[in-house]
């Protein structure tokens, strides 16, 4: 109930844009434009700051040959731009620009667009932006990310469990601490090595070069990973020192845990968009609460199987887990609002669907936690009853302290023992099963969290899908088509300028399966306004040599018009598609 209420408040009460993963906001020259003279440079503007690569721009001429350009750099407007200088003289025709940058939250982003000088070419070079991520590199990188999440949860959660709950079998948990530390160290090194090919879209072997490693170490994600390695080394010295002295973990350990959590906040979605300080704080608290809860559960489960854990220790962890869940709910709802921004994004984007899956898993986790709390209460009741029996059966001395055993005499009879439940009593077995279920579902939650951290958030996906019109004030609609024959698919880009009531000009470009401009024998576009029973109005397109257009299309009334696009690719093959166009 609390989660639902907070979700409504944050989703409906938040204002202002927020994004992570850079989305392309504008291009100069604009996509699809025809210029009278060649531009001196190309400038891209994004929704957030971006990092540049050596190969951030690839510009292909009308014949598909790559141009020699200048070094990629940021424009004077700021770090949310990317600019490259073009050669002095460009021939007439259509040029293809493929670009690739790294967003502020460390994820690579790529895309492509075209512009023409003088006139459009009948065909253009195939638009190949290269893979955003190599499949093998992406898989290895995500595995390392998951292991890092799992390891930091074990490290922080186990240390917190030992400090707060004071379990009797500490050596077992020290081994769990060491396993978490070594796993986190290995995962961080793997992320550092795989970072360069992950950014450039190369295979894993692309990391085996000095240049790649140097570029990684001087980038922001590399610096974050180096900071994590440094904190791990300090944490190792701290853990060894305390284990030798037998002291509990204190404020120094808490500071190290916060520092580790901040390395995730500085390298993930929280580091980009609006409210960055608040978002990074929320992200760090979210990770710490997750680690305390799920890592503590793993420590609790191991202790339940290895030692006779007292109900008091289990009760202390139950209270700690409740506090962690409270932090998770508050920070999770804030991060959900920041990443989604609307109800539609919850079901209409990959990020939203993964977030829904995580919410379902968390609800299951809370159900298992509730069962654990019930078994903990019953176990505490049984042990309290056992202690009462002990006090009743052991008589108090009549006066003064008990006499010592006579030297050389027979041993005194031992006091009667209460029927203390053994480690395998039904309540303890039930508690083990419920905690095991929590750990299993918690592993799923961490896996979904790993996928979420590498998925374009709903807000940014909406911004990227909306894009920027090719003409200022114009309406641009992309209409995919497929006539069902080999090579008979592509899209039609329809530009309606200015997209308002009255006279408009309309231009339509047909793109083939290779992404280049395609020539078709016939293209028809008509408009219908069902609400007013107007139409169809034929756009009367004429072949302009590479594109179709008409400078005089009158749309008399504002509203949602249905645009019907009919593409004929041969004498017998044609298909019609309909899209809604808003005319103001």
C-alpha positions in Angstrom: 0.0 0.0 0.0 2.8 2.4 0.9 4.7 1.6 -2.3 1.6 2.2 -4.5 0.8 5.5 -2.8 4.4 6.8 -3.2 4.5 5.6 -6.8 1.4 7.7 -7.6 2.7 10.7 -5.8 6.0 10.7 -7.6 4.8 9.7 -11.1 2.0 12.3 -11.1 3.6 15.0 -9.0 7.0 15.3 -10.7 7.8 17.9 -13.2 10.6 18.7 -15.5 12.6 16.5 -17.9 15.1 14.0 -16.7 17.0 11.5 -18.7 20.0 9.1 -18.7 21.6 7.8 -21.7 22.1 10.7 -24.1 19.4 11.3 -26.7 20.1 13.3 -29.8 18.4 16.6 -29.5 19.4 18.4 -32.8 21.8 18.1 -35.7 23.4 20.9 -37.8 22.9 20.4 -40.7 19.5 19.0 -39.9 18.5 15.5 -41.0 17.3 15.3 -44.6 17.9 19.0 -45.5 19.3 20.2 -48.8 21.9 22.9 -48.5 22.8 25.5 -51.2 26.5 25.4 -50.1 28.6 22.9 -48.2 28.8 23.3 -44.4 32.2 23.8 -42.7 31.4 21.4 -39.9 28.8 19.1 -38.4 27.5 19.7 -34.9 25.3 17.4 -32.8 23.5 18.5 -29.6 22.4 15.9 -27.0 20.1 15.9 -24.0 23.1 15.5 -21.6 26.9 15.7 -21.7 28.7 13.1 -23.8 32.2 11.7 -24.1 33.9 11.6 -27.5 35.8 8.7 -29.1 38.5 8.8 -31.7 36.0 7.4 -34.2 32.9 9.4 -33.1 32.2 10.6 -36.6 32.2 8.7 -40.0 31.1 10.9 -42.9 30.4 9.1 -46.2 30.2 10.9 -49.6 27.5 10.2 -52.2 29.6 7.4 -53.6 30.0 5.7 -50.2 33.6 6.7 -49.6 34.7 7.9 -46.2 35.7 11.6 -46.0 38.8 12.8 -44.1 37.5 14.9 -41.3 39.0 16.7 -38.3 39.3 15.4 -34.8 36.0 15.1 -32.9 35.6 17.9 -30.3 33.0 19.6 -28.2 31.5 22.8 -29.5 31.8 26.1 -27.6 28.2 25.6 -26.4 29.2 22.9 -23.9 29.9 19.2 -23.2 26.5 18.2 -24.5 27.7 18.8 -28.1 29.9 17.0 -30.6 31.5 18.7 -33.6 33.7 17.6 -36.5 35.2 19.8 -39.3 34.5 18.8 -42.9 36.8 19.1 -45.9 36.9 22.5 -47.7 35.1 21.3 -50.9 32.2 18.9 -51.0 30.6 17.6 -54.2 26.9 17.8 -54.8 24.8 14.9 -53.5 23.7 13.2 -50.3 26.1 12.6 -47.4 25.7 10.1 -44.7 26.8 10.9 -41.1 27.3 8.0 -38.7 28.1 9.0 -35.1 28.9 7.4 -31.8 29.4 8.9 -28.4 29.4 7.8 -24.7 26.7 9.3 -22.5 27.4 10.7 -19.1 26.1 7.6 -17.5 28.8 5.6 -19.2 26.7 3.9 -21.9 27.6 4.1 -25.6 25.0 5.7 -28.0 25.1 5.8 -31.8 23.0 6.8 -34.8 23.1 8.3 -38.3 21.5 10.9 -40.5 21.8 12.4 -43.9 22.1 15.8 -45.5 22.5 16.9 -49.1 24.6 19.6 -50.9 23.0 21.2 -53.9 20.6 18.4 -54.6 19.8 14.9 -53.3 21.3 11.8 -54.7 19.2 9.1 -56.2 20.9 6.7 -53.9 23.0 7.2 -50.8 25.5 5.1 -48.9 24.1 2.5 -46.6 23.7 3.9 -43.2 25.8 1.7 -40.9 26.4 3.1 -37.4 28.1 0.0 -36.3 26.8 -2.1 -33.4 26.1 -0.1 -30.3 27.7 -3.0 -28.4 29.4 -6.2 -29.5 27.2 -9.1 -28.3 30.1 -11.0 -26.8 31.6 -7.9 -25.1 28.2 -6.8 -23.9 27.5 -10.3 -22.4 30.8 -10.4 -20.6 30.4 -6.8 -19.4 26.9 -7.5 -18.0 28.1 -10.6 -16.3 30.9 -8.6 -14.6 28.3 -5.9 -13.6 26.1 -8.6 -12.1 28.9 -10.2 -10.1 29.9 -6.7 -8.9 26.4 -6.1 -7.6 26.3 -9.5 -6.0 29.8 -9.1 -4.4 29.2 -5.6 -3.0 25.9 -6.9 -1.4 27.8 -9.8 0.2 30.6 -7.6 1.4 28.5 -4.8 2.9 25.6 -7.0 4.0 27.8 -9.5 5.8 29.8 -6.8 7.6 26.7 -5.1 8.7 25.1 -8.4 9.9 28.2 -9.2 11.9 28.3 -5.7 13.5 24.6 -5.4 14.3 23.5 -9.0 15.0 26.7 -10.3 16.6 26.3 -14.0 15.5 28.2 -16.7 17.4 30.0 -18.3 14.4 32.1 -15.4 13.1 34.7 -17.4 11.2 32.2 -18.7 8.7 31.1 -15.2 8.0 34.7 -14.0 7.7 35.0 -16.5 4.8 31.9 -15.0 3.2 33.4 -11.5 3.6 36.6 -12.7 1.8 34.5 -14.3 -1.0 32.7 -11.0 -1.5 35.9 -8.9 -1.5 37.7 -11.1 -4.0 34.6 -11.4 -6.3 34.2 -7.6 -6.3 37.9 -7.1 -7.0 37.8 -9.5 -10.0 34.6 -8.0 -11.4 36.0 -4.5 -11.1 39.2 -5.5 -13.0 37.1 -7.2 -15.7 34.9 -4.1 -16.1 38.1 -2.0 -16.4 39.5 -4.2 -19.1 36.3 -4.6 -21.0 35.4 -0.9 -20.9 37.2 0.2 -24.1 35.7 -2.5 -26.4 32.3 -1.9 -24.8 32.4 1.8 -25.7 33.7 1.2 -29.3 31.5 -1.8 -30.1 34.5 -4.1 -30.6 35.0 -7.7 -29.6 36.5 -8.6 -26.2 40.0 -8.9 -27.8 39.8 -5.2 -28.6 40.8 -4.4 -25.0 44.2 -6.0 -25.4 46.1 -2.9 -26.4 47.9 -0.1 -24.5 45.9 2.6 -26.3 42.6 1.1 -25.2 43.6 0.8 -21.6 45.0 4.3 -21.6 41.8 5.7 -23.0 39.8 3.8 -20.4 41.9 5.0 -17.5 41.6 8.6 -18.5 37.9 8.5 -19.0 35.3 9.2 -16.4 34.0 5.5 -16.1 37.7 4.4 -15.8 38.3 6.9 -13.0 35.3 5.6 -11.2 36.5 2.0 -11.4 40.0 3.0 -10.3 38.4 4.7 -7.3 36.5 1.5 -6.5 39.7 -0.5 -6.7 41.4 2.0 -4.3 38.6 1.7 -1.8 38.7 -2.1 -2.0 42.4 -2.1 -1.1 41.7 0.2 1.9 38.8 -2.1 2.9 41.0 -5.2 2.7 43.5 -3.6 5.2 40.7 -2.6 7.5 39.1 -6.0 7.5 42.4 -7.8 8.2 43.2 -5.4 11.0 39.8 -5.9 12.7 39.8 -9.6 12.3 43.1 -9.9 14.0 42.0 -7.7 16.9 38.6 -9.3 17.1 36.8 -5.9 17.1 33.4 -5.1 15.5 33.2 -3.0 12.4 32.7 0.7 13.2 32.3 4.1 11.5 35.4 3.5 9.3 33.7 0.5 7.8 30.5 2.5 7.3 32.4 5.2 5.5 34.1 2.7 3.2 30.6 1.2 2.4 29.3 4.6 1.5 32.4 5.3 -0.7 31.8 2.0 -2.6 28.2 2.8 -3.1 29.1 6.2 -4.5 31.2 4.6 -7.2 28.0 3.0 -8.6 26.1 6.3 -8.3 28.9 8.2 -10.2 29.0 5.7 -13.0 25.3 4.9 -13.6 22.0 6.7 -14.5 22.1 8.9 -11.4 25.1 10.8 -12.7 23.2 12.3 -15.7 20.0 14.3 -16.1 18.4 16.6 -13.6 18.8 16.7 -9.8 22.1 14.9 -10.1 23.2 15.5 -6.4 19.8 14.2 -5.1 19.8 11.3 -7.6 23.3 10.2 -6.7 22.5 10.4 -3.0 19.3 8.4 -3.6 21.2 5.8 -5.8 23.9 5.3 -3.1 21.3 4.9 -0.4 19.3 2.5 -2.6 22.4 0.3 -3.2 23.4 0.4 0.5 19.9 -0.7 1.6 19.9 -3.4 -1.0 23.3 -4.7 0.2 22.3 -4.6 3.9 19.1 -6.5 3.2 20.2 -9.1 0.6 23.8 -9.5 1.7 22.5 -9.8 5.3 20.1 -12.4 4.2 22.9 -14.5 2.8 24.9 -14.1 6.0 21.8 -15.1 8.0 21.1 -18.1 5.9 24.7 -19.4 6.2 24.6 -18.8 10.0 21.3 -20.6 10.3 22.8 -23.7 8.7 26.2 -23.5 10.5 25.4 -22.3 14.0 22.6 -22.2 16.6 21.7 -18.5 16.0 19.8 -17.0 18.9 16.3 -15.5 18.2 17.6 -12.2 19.6 20.1 -12.0 16.7 17.4 -12.9 14.2 15.1 -10.3 15.6 17.8 -7.6 15.4 18.3 -8.5 11.7 14.6 -8.4 11.1 14.4 -4.8 12.4 17.5 -3.9 10.3 15.8 -5.5 7.2 12.6 -3.5 7.8 14.6 -0.2 7.9 16.4 -1.2 4.7 13.1 -1.9 3.0 11.8 1.5 4.0 14.8 3.1 2.4 14.4 1.0 -0.7 10.8 2.0 -1.2 11.5 5.7 -0.9 14.6 5.8 -3.1 13.2 3.3 -5.5 10.1 5.3 -6.1 12.1 8.5 -6.7 14.4 6.7 -9.2 11.4 5.2 -10.9 9.8 8.6 -11.4 13.1 10.0 -12.6 13.6 7.2 -15.1 10.0 6.9 -16.4 8.2 10.2 -16.1 4.8 8.9 -17.2 2.5 5.9 -16.9 2.8 5.1 -20.6 6.5 4.5 -20.2 5.8 1.8 -17.6 4.4 -0.5 -20.3 5.6 1.2 -23.5 9.3 1.0 -23.0 11.8 -1.7 -22.3 12.9 0.2 -19.1 9.4 0.3 -17.9 8.7 -3.4 -18.5 12.0 -4.3 -16.7 11.0 -2.0 -13.8 7.6 -3.8 -13.6 9.4 -7.1 -13.5 11.6 -5.8 -10.7 8.5 -4.5 -8.8 6.9 -8.0 -9.0 10.1 -9.6 -7.8 10.3 -7.2 -4.9 6.7 -7.9 -3.9 7.6 -11.6 -3.8 10.6 -10.8 -1.8 8.5 -8.8 0.7 6.1 -11.8 1.0 9.0 -14.1 1.8 10.3 -11.5 4.3 6.9 -11.4 6.0 7.0 -15.2 6.4 10.5 -15.0 7.9 9.3 -12.4 10.4 6.5 -14.7 11.5 8.8 -17.7 11.9 11.3 -15.4 13.8 8.5 -14.4 16.2 7.5 -18.0 16.8 11.1 -19.0 17.3 11.6 -16.2 19.8 8.5 -17.4 21.7 9.7 -21.0 21.9 13.2 -20.0 23.1 11.7 -17.6 25.7 9.5 -20.5 27.0 12.6 -22.7 27.1 14.5 -20.1 29.2 11.6 -19.9 31.6 11.8 -23.7 32.0 15.5 -23.4 32.8 14.9 -20.8 35.5 12.1 -22.9 37.1 14.2 -26.1 37.2 17.4 -24.6 38.5 17.0 -23.8 42.2 18.5 -20.7 43.7 21.2 -21.2 46.4 19.8 -21.1 50.0 22.3 -18.5 51.1 25.5 -17.2 49.8 27.4 -18.5 46.7 27.5 -22.2 45.9 30.2 -24.2 47.6 33.2 -25.2 45.5 33.7 -28.8 44.5 35.7 -30.7 47.2 39.3 -31.4 46.0 39.5 -35.0 45.0 35.9 -35.6 45.8 33.1 -36.8 43.5 31.8 -34.3 41.0 28.6 -32.5 42.0 25.6 -33.4 39.9 25.0 -31.0 37.0 21.9 -28.8 37.2 18.9 -30.0 35.2 18.8 -28.7 31.6 15.8 -27.4 29.9 14.5 -28.9 26.7 16.1 -26.4 24.4 15.0 -26.9 20.8 17.9 -28.3 18.7 19.0 -26.6 15.5 16.7 -28.9 13.5 13.4 -28.0 15.3 10.5 -27.2 12.9 10.5 -23.5 13.5 14.1 -23.2 12.7 13.7 -25.3 9.5 10.8 -23.2 8.4 12.9 -20.0 9.0 15.7 -21.5 6.9 13.3 -22.2 4.0 11.8 -18.7 4.1 15.3 -17.0 4.2 16.4 -19.3 1.4 13.5 -18.1 -0.7 14.4 -14.5 0.1 18.0 -15.1 -1.1 16.8 -16.7 -4.3 14.4 -13.9 -5.2 17.0 -11.4 -4.2 19.4 -12.8 -6.7 16.7 -12.3 -9.4 16.2 -8.7 -8.2 19.9 -8.1 -8.6 19.9 -9.6 -12.1 17.0 -7.3 -13.2 18.8 -4.3 -11.6 21.8 -5.1 -13.7 19.7 -5.1 -16.8 18.0 -1.8 -15.8 21.3 -0.1 -15.3 22.2 -0.8 -18.9 18.8 0.0 -20.4 17.7 3.3 -21.9 15.3 4.9 -19.3 11.8 5.7 -20.4 12.2 9.5 -20.5 15.3 9.3 -22.6 13.7 6.7 -24.9 10.8 9.0 -25.4 13.1 11.9 -26.2 15.1 9.8 -28.6 11.9 8.6 -30.4 10.5 12.1 -30.6 13.8 13.5 -32.1 13.9 16.9 -33.7 12.0 17.7 -36.9 14.1 18.0 -40.1 12.5 21.4 -40.6 11.9 23.8 -37.8 8.1 23.8 -37.0 7.5 20.9 -39.4 5.8 17.6 -38.8 8.0 14.6 -39.6 6.5 11.1 -39.7 8.3 7.9 -40.5 6.1 5.2 -42.0 7.6 1.7 -42.2 6.3 -0.5 -45.1 6.7 -4.1 -46.4 5.2 -5.4 -49.6 6.2 -8.9 -48.7 8.8 -9.5 -51.4 12.6 -9.8 -51.1 14.0 -6.3 -50.6 10.5 -4.8 -50.7 10.6 -3.2 -47.3 11.8 0.1 -45.9 10.2 3.4 -44.7 8.7 6.6 -46.0 9.7 9.8 -44.3 6.9 12.4 -44.8 7.6 16.0 -43.9 4.6 18.3 -43.6 5.6 22.0 -43.3 4.5 23.9 -41.3 2.0 21.2 -40.1 -0.7 23.8 -39.5 -4.2 24.7 -40.8 -4.1 26.1 -44.3 -1.4 25.7 -47.0 1.4 23.2 -46.4 4.2 21.8 -48.4 4.8 18.1 -48.3 7.9 16.1 -49.1 8.3 12.3 -49.0 11.6 10.3 -49.1 11.5 6.5 -49.6 14.3 4.6 -47.8 15.1 1.1 -48.8 16.2 -1.9 -46.6 19.8 -0.7 -46.7 18.9 2.7 -45.2 19.6 4.6 -48.4 17.2 6.6 -50.5 15.2 4.3 -52.8 13.5 5.0 -56.1 9.9 3.6 -56.4 7.6 3.9 -59.5 4.7 5.3 -57.5 4.0 7.0 -54.1 0.6 8.3 -53.0 -0.3 10.1 -49.8 -3.9 11.2 -48.8 -5.3 12.8 -45.7 -8.7 12.1 -43.9 -10.2 13.8 -40.8 -12.7 11.2 -39.5 -14.0 13.5 -36.7 -15.3 15.9 -39.2 -15.9 13.5 -42.1 -13.5 15.3 -44.3 -11.4 13.6 -47.0 -9.7 11.8 -48.4 -7.6 14.7 -49.6 -5.0 13.6 -52.2 -1.6 15.2 -51.6 -1.0 14.9 -55.4 2.7 14.1 -55.0 5.0 14.5 -58.0 8.4 12.8 -58.5 11.0 15.5 -57.9 14.0 13.3 -58.8 15.0 11.4 -55.6 12.0 12.5 -53.5 8.3 13.2 -53.9 6.7 16.5 -53.1 4.0 19.1 -53.5 4.2 22.7 -52.4 0.4 23.3 -52.2 -1.5 21.0 -49.9 -4.4 22.6 -48.0 -5.6 21.1 -44.7 -8.6 23.3 -43.7 -9.3 22.2 -40.1 -7.1 21.4 -37.1 -7.2 18.0 -35.6 -5.9 14.4 -35.8 -5.7 13.6 -39.5 -5.2 10.0 -40.8 -2.4 10.0 -43.3 -2.6 7.1 -45.7 0.7 6.3 -47.5 0.7 3.9 -50.5 4.0 2.6 -51.9 4.2 0.7 -55.1 7.6 -1.0 -55.7 6.7 -2.9 -58.9 3.9 -3.3 -61.4 2.1 -5.7 -59.0 3.6 -5.1 -55.5 2.2 -2.3 -53.4 1.2 -1.7 -49.8 -0.7 1.0 -47.8 0.0 2.1 -44.3 -1.8 4.6 -42.1 -0.5 7.0 -39.5 -2.0 9.8 -37.4 -0.8 13.3 -38.0 -1.6 16.2 -35.7 -2.4 19.5 -37.6 -2.6 22.6 -35.3 
